[in-house]
Amino acid sequence: MPQPLDAAAVRRWCRIALDVVGRAREDIDAINVFPVADGDTGTNLYLTVESAAQAVAAAEPARPTLAEAAHAMAHGALIGARGNSGTILAQLLRGMAGVLAAEPEPAGPGTLARALRRAAAAGYEAVAHPVEGTMLTVAVAAAEAAGQAARAGGDTADVAAAARAGAGTALAATRAQLAALAEAGVGDAGGSGLVARPDALGAAPSGRAPAVSPRERLGRSTAPRAGGPAGAECHEPADAAGAYEVTYLLDAPDAPVAALRARLDALGDSLVVVGGDGLWHVHVHPPEPGAAVEAGIEAGRPHRVRITALAATGPPRAPRAGRVIVSVLPGDGLAGLCEEAGAVTLTVLPEEPPGGGELAAAILGTGAREVVLLPNDDALWHAAAAAAEQARAGGVRVAVIPTRSPVQGIAALAVHAAERRFDEDVVAMTAAAGATRFGELAVAERQSWTTAGICQAGDALGLIDGDVAVIGTDLADVAGDVLARMLSAGGELVTLVIGTGAPAGLAARLEAQVRRGHLGVDTVVYEGRQSAPLLIGVE
């Protein structure tokens, strides 16, 4: 039986889309050379989807309606839109949100089809000079296929599947619609990223990831021709005069926006203006940035102004420092420990994970020529990869070590040696992190299925390498069981990081357990003050 398209489905849609676009990001970047050969379409789409997903997650505690969740998604995309494609995506989501908010909840197949149709129309309205063979073409095809399925009596799952199929077919055809794409032998980069949205929409009702991986689906229409250029993000004809990308949010009423569009259209190319209700997102490529910002000042109040050089105007400014380790950590105790070891730290809360933009700002803020980033969380991998791409565009050499837990980050930091060559240091740190098994103690928030069985709200959960291995009622007992299982495969060093919810005397009890049963194994204890009661590392 089809699941309803309600606020929960919107949340799942955003979460799945973020994962899908994140896994496809590098493939999409690789085929983006037009209108500017900066290879950032996938990264820009990822950062836009990330902002939308974070806005929906922030609204979740208030139990939003479908209308509220859809508006949060559109608003998040608007304020976090990056690049040409991200700005257009924000307008597509705004068009969808307007329809979803105006009709009864949950949305039926007809509502979903109308939302997709309005999204495509809104996208065309936002682009100054729309061109066929781009993500706009893909959006229209998805909407038309969805409409046909709805008129044939299909349910919401059928409509989503039709949109997914229509988008994929249109993407494959884009390479024959534009000369630049035909020459490169690829589909449009922006359209490639847009295909991920109906993929995720089809998976949202069940919450399961799409059956076809991003690489498999996108590879069918984005693989570069051997010997040809990498590919294209093509929304309007390229103009060599556009030497800068200028974007900003604009607080302004509707009336002056038409004049702003006309003025910006005369100043540069790749013009996209999206938004409404007093808040707009402006994107343009002018030869000089000043006039584009001045036009915004005349229309309203520009803020979050970003000016990026699209062509090299001279050698990049050399960063100040040599090599810096940036470590993302869940508690100030862990942050203090890593800072003593020489790392720059970013302390975060589990309910407020950092986005790619925040991580990129942390990297660039070090002023270092070389940066090693330790995300210390599986969920931050895509954001960390996107941040690294942004920082590399700024002239910084960045390596992301896939640390899945703070204890792996501690192990990596322990073997860091600034005197080694960059690649050698990264290899040594990666090896140390990979040789560290990690465990965690948590408390179940609700009844749910786990790899160890069904848990109830309030149960103590013991996780090993990210999977629930033990379910119990006593935190200390579960911690002892987890530690015993982790040491059953051997080990030389146990790291215990005590969190705020740990039972009194837990560290001493676990240290004694190690002394009794594992001669020659050392134990170190840190006060991490993270929300998880206990983190365990075994090297």
Secondary structure, DSSP 8 states (H G I E B T S, - for coil): ----BSHHHHHHHHHHHHHHHHHHHHHHHHT--SSSS---HHHHHHHHHHHHHHHHHHHGGG---HHHHHHHHHHHHHHH--HHHHHHHHHHHHHHHHHHHHS-SSB-HHHHHHHHHHHHHHHHHHBSS--SSSHHHHHHHHHHHHHHHHHTT--HHHHHHHHHHHHHHHHHHHTTTSHHHHHHT--BHHHHHHHHHHHHHHHTTTT---SS-HHHHHHHHH---TTS---B--SS---TT--EEEEEEEE--STTHHHHHHHHHHH-EEEEEEEETTEEEEEEE-SSHHHHHHHHHHHSEEEEEEEEESS--S-----SEEEEEEEEESSHHHHHHHHHTT-EEEE-BTTB---HHHHHHHHHHTTEEEEEEE--SGGGHHHHHHHHHHHHHTT-EEEE----SHHHHHHHHHT--TTS-HHHHHHHHHHHHHT-EEEEEEE-SS-EEETTEEE-TT-EEEEETTEEEEEES-HHHHHHHHHHHHHTT--SEEEEEE-TT--TTHHHHHHHHHHHH-TT-EEEEEE---SSSEEEEE-
